[in-house]
Amino acid sequence: MSAVTQWDELTGQDEAVRVVEAAAAASDTLAHSWLITGPPGSGRSTLAYAFAALLLSQGEEDGGARARAMVHGRTHPDLSALATDRVVITMDEVRRLVAASQYSPSVGLWRVVVIEDADRMAERTSNVLLKAIEEPPGRTVWLLCAPSPQDVVVTIRSRSRSVALRVPPPDAVAQLLVTRDGVAPELAAVVARAAQSHIGVARRLARDPEARARRDQVLAIPGEIRGVGDAVLAAGELVEVSQAEAKSSTADRDAAERAELLRSLGAEGGGTLPPALRAQVNQLEKDQKRRATRAQRDVLDRAMVDLLSLYRDVLTIQLGAQVELMNIEHAAQVEDLAAASTPEQTLRRMDAIGVARTRLAGNVAPLLAVEAMALALRPQARQLG
């Protein structure tokens, strides 16, 4: 495998790279707040940290290698970063960032603050950030990442310079997997299409046969639903699988965090904790529960994105569009679904999946949202005519 630079990670984002390189080179006129937007997997946070590395390596005698390495490891003293694995970013987290942003750079020319999930701030939390963006210290730069400009409040959006990333072509993602990860070209092409050019998802599918098997199970759901009972059973199974996968992905981290907290409190031996110490353990458990909730929602949302890709392929067949299927390995199922329904019915099913995603994001109970979606996937009369 050949060496891969930080810019190679941003496959298909040449224009965005040119923008930040030009901005870093003209540091006298550098905007103090940036909003980096793009669909999941496009490389928002990758661009933010690459931009931070450009700024924090300025003036370094070694050409910036040491600063870039520290940014990569998130250990640079002039870098503050926030990435949440919970449902929302809390006001206290933003306040800590705002306080850190007020300090002058300690070793470089800039202090850089990155918020990877700016779309997960409630409006009142965003208002805490707003003043820091309106009146930043002269050497502080904010880099905010979100899926779209509309995902952050308009007051922050209007005070930030925007950089928009696009969905990279599947061929470029496949080539990155081959070059960087040593994935076989045939598998790289399949998972790049299946992931809809989401680099992280494509890498996971390429590395993990179980992840590919779980995706196949999700895509089999439409063909298994014949009536209300099937829909309810399919929804329950999908929610159970998402819970198990979320628990699996967080269990080791939860246990390590708990053990570390008890060690720091001097309570490794077990027994009853004093009330003051018990409060800290309770807070950790609440944080871990929020993280598990987000993990489950992320798993379910990804499953729904996969289902949308399947119905996109169905619609492609129904309309006779001359484009390549995303799920070429499921072509037989796609043909069957296309023959058994009309384009209008396919669009209604896609709408139902979109509504379920919106409900999940709005904190609706997962089982209720998924059941309603599964019921909409039942076979219907073709209603030709």
N, C-alpha and C positions, 0 to 999 in steps of 0.2 A: 504494500500500500504506500502511496506517495504521501508526502507531508501535506497537511491541510492547514491553511491559515484561518484566522478569525473571519476574514472576508469570504473564504470559500464556504463557510457555514451558512452564509446568506445567499444561497443559490437562487438565481433569478432576480436579485434585488440590486442590480447595478446602479440604477438611478438613485435609489436611497443612499447607497454607499457614496456616490459622488457628492450628494448634498451634504452629508456629515463631514466628509473629508474636506470639502471647501469651507465649511463653517469653522472647523477646527483650525484650518490654516489662516483664516481671517479672524483671529480671536479678539481683535480690538472691537469688532462689531458683533460679537457672538450673542445670540439671544439667550436669556437666562432661564427660559422655560421652553421645553420641547415636548410635543405630544406625538408619540410614535404609535401609529395604528396599523392594523392589518389582521387578517383572519387567523384563527388558531393554526399554529405550525409555520407561519410565514417568517418568524424570526424576530419578533418585536424585542424581546429581552436580549437576544443575541446582538442586535444592532445597538441597543442601549449600552450594553457593557463594552462593545467594541468602540463606540463613541467615547465612553468614559475613559477607556484605555488611551485613546488618542489625546484627550485633554490632559490626563494625569501623567503622561509620559513626556510632555513638552518640557524642554530644558534638561532632560536627563542626559548624563554624560555617556551612558552605554547605549544610546539610541532608543531608550525607553523599554528595553527588554525586562528590566526588573519591575518597573511599574506595571507593564502588561501582565506579567506573571502574578503580581499581587491582585490586580483587578480580577483576573481569571479565578483566583482562589478566594476572592471577596475579602482580602485581608489588607487592602491598601488603607492607610490611616485617613486619607482624604475622600474615601468613598463610603457613603451610607446607602444601604439597600434594604428594600422591603418587598418581600414576596410572601403572600399569605397562602396557606393551605386550608384556610377556613372559609366560611361562606362570605364574610365581610371583613374589611379592614377596620380596626377599632379606632376610636378617636385618640386614645392614649398612644397608640402606635404612631399616628401621624404627628401628634404633639412632640414625641421624642425625635422624630425626623426633623421637624421644624426647629427644635432646639439645637440639634446637631448642625443644621444648615447655617446657623449664625456664626459659627467659628471660622476664623481665617484658615486657609490651607496650612498644614503643618510641614509638609515636605515638598509639595509641588506648587504649581501656579494656580490650581483650581481646587475647589471642593465640589464634588459631584454627588447628587442625591438621585437614586433610581427607585421608582415605584413600579414594580412589574405588573400589578393588577389594579391600576387606577380606577377601572370600572367597578371595582368592588367597594368603593367608598360611598356611604350614604351622603345625602346632600349636606347635612350638618357637619359631617366629617370633612367633606370637601371645602366647606367654608373655613375650617381651621387652616387648611392648606393655602387658601386663596391669598390671605394677607402676606404670607411668606413669598408667594410667587409675584405678587404686585410690587413688593418692596424688598427684593433680595439683596444680600450683601454683594458687593461688586465682583467677587470671585467665586460665587456659588452658581451652579447650573443644575436645574431640575430636569430629569428625564422621566416622563410619565408614559406608561404603556397601556394600551387599551385596544379592544377589537375594532372600534370605530370612534370617530369624533363624537357621535351622539351618545356614547357611553359615559362621557364625563360632563359635568355641569357646564353650561354655556359660558359662565364667567371665567372658568379656568381655560376652556377652549379658546376663548377670544384673546387670552393673554399668552398663549403658547404658539410657537412656530410648529407647524405640522409636517410630519414625514409619513407618507402612506406607503405601506408595503403591499405587495400583491401576492396572489397565489402562484407559486412557482410551477412551471410545467412539470408533469410527472416524469418526463425523460430526464430533466435536470436533477430531480430528487433521486431517481434510480441511479444516475451516474455518481452522485454523492455517496450513496450507500455502497456502491462498488468500490469507489476510490478510498473512502475513509474507513469503512467497516469490513471490507472484504466480502461483501455479500455476493452470491452468485448472480450474474446479470439477469437470468430468467426470473429468479425469485425477487430481485430488486424491482423489476418492471411490474410484477404482479402486486407487490405490497405498496408501491408508490401510487398506483391507481386506486387500490383498495383504501388507502389512507387519504385519498383526495389531496395528495401533495403535502399532507401534514408530516413534516420531517420526523418529529418525535414518535408519532404513531407508526409511521412506516418503519422506523428502526426497531420499535418494539415488536411489530409483526414479523419482521425479518429474523429477529433473534429468538423469538419465543413461539415454538410450535403450538403451545397451549393457547396463546393469545389468538393465533389464527383459527384454532378449533372453536374457541368461544365465539369468534366473529361468524364462523360458518353456522353455529347454532342460532345466532341472532337472525341471520338471513334466511334460515329455514322456517322461522315463525310464520310468515304469511302463508306458506303452503300447508301448515299444520292446522290453521284455524278454519273450522268448518261451521261453527255455530257459537252461541253464547258461552256454552260450557268450555269449549276449547279456548275461547278468548280469555276467559277468567283464569283458566289453568296456565295459559302461556304468560299472562301478566304476572301471576304469582311467582312462576318459575324465574322470570326475568328479574324481578325485584329481589328474590332470594339469591340469585347468582350475583347480582350487583352488591348485595350486602356482604356476601362471602368474599368477593374479590376486594372490596374496600377494606374489610377486616384483615385480609391477608396482607394487603399493602401497607397497613398501618400498625399491625400488631407488634412487630419487633421494635419499631420506633417507640410505641407507647410503653412497652415494658422497659426499654432502656431509659426513657425519660423518668419513669416512676422510680426505678432503681437509683438513678443518679440523684433525684430529689431526696429520697429517703436517706441516701448516703450523706448528702450535704446537710441534712437535718440531724444527723447522728442517730437515725432510727432504723438502721439496717436490720437489726435483730427482730423486728416485728413488735408485737404488743400494741397496747393502746397508746395513741398519740395524744399529747395535750391539745386542747381546743385551738390554741394559736397555731400549732403546727398542722393540725388537721385541716384548717382553712386553706393552707397552701396546697395540700394534696387535693382537696375538693376543687380548687381552681384549676389545677392541672387536669383533673378528670373532665371538667367542663370543656376545657380547651381541646382535649383529645376527642371528646364527643362531637364538637363542632367540626373538627378536621375529618372525622369519619363520615359525618353528614355530607360534607362537600365531596369527599372521595366517592361516596355512593352516587351522588348526583352526577358527578363527572363520568362515572362508568355508565349510568343510564343514558346520559346525553350522548355519549359516544355511540351507544347501541342505536339510538334513534338516528344519529347521523348516518350510520351504516344502513339502516332501513331506508332512509331517504335516498341514499345512493342506489339501492336496489330498485326503488320505484322510479328513479330518474332513468335507469336503464329500461324499465318496462315502458315508460313513456317514449323513450327514444325508438323502441321497436314499433310501438303503436303509431307513431307519427312518421315512421319511415325515414328518420333523420340519419344521415350518413356520417355518424360519429362513432368512435370506438366506445364499447361498453366499459364502465368502471369495474364491473364484476364479471369479467370474461369467463372466469372459471365456473360461474353460476349461470351460464348462458341458457342452459336447458330450462332451469326454473324461471328465468326471465321470460323466455318464450311462452311457457305455460301460463304465467300470470298475464302476459299481454293478450293472449288469445282468449282468456276467460273474463276480460273486462274491457271497458271503454276508456279512452283518454280522460273523459270527464270523471269517471270513477277513480282513476289513478290519481288525478289532481286532488280529489276530495280526501283520499287516503294520505297524500302528502301533507295536505292542510291539517289533518288530524294529528299527524306526527309533530308538525310545527307547533300546534296548540299544546300538545303534551310537553314539549320542551319549554314553552313559555310558562306553563303551570309549574313545572319543576323549579324553574328559576324564581318563581313567585312564592315558593315555600309550600306548595300544595303537597299533601301526603303522596309519596311516590306511588303506592299501590293504586290509589284512586286515579292518578294521572295516567298510569300505564294501562289500567283496565279500560278507561275510556278510549284510549288510543287503539288497544287491541280489538275492541268491539267494532271500531270503524274499519278494521282490516278484513272483516268477514266477507265471504263471497256474496255478490249481489247479482240480480238479473242484469243482463247486458244493456237493456233499455236502448236498443238500436232504433234508429228511425228518424 
